[in-house]
């Protein structure tokens, strides 16, 4: 079995699959971290059927700022990569 090799098309398909799975894992991790961070910051009491006054807007602002920051970081990294090329 050590000598078994996949053909080029299968290797490419496996690489693409692994890249997609890794991207999905990163997204899931980001959503988990975002949820935890914003929940801890904004939800101060015991959750009921509705958020307390200010909690909903705090959650929305927290998510918006997190997304703004993430997009800024991505654009900065992409800009650095393009300058290096």
Secondary structure by P-SEA (a helix, b strand, c coil): cccccccaaaaaaaaaaaaaaaaaaaaaaaaaaaaaaaaaaccccccccccccaaaaaaaaaaaaaaaaaaaaaaaaaaaaaaac
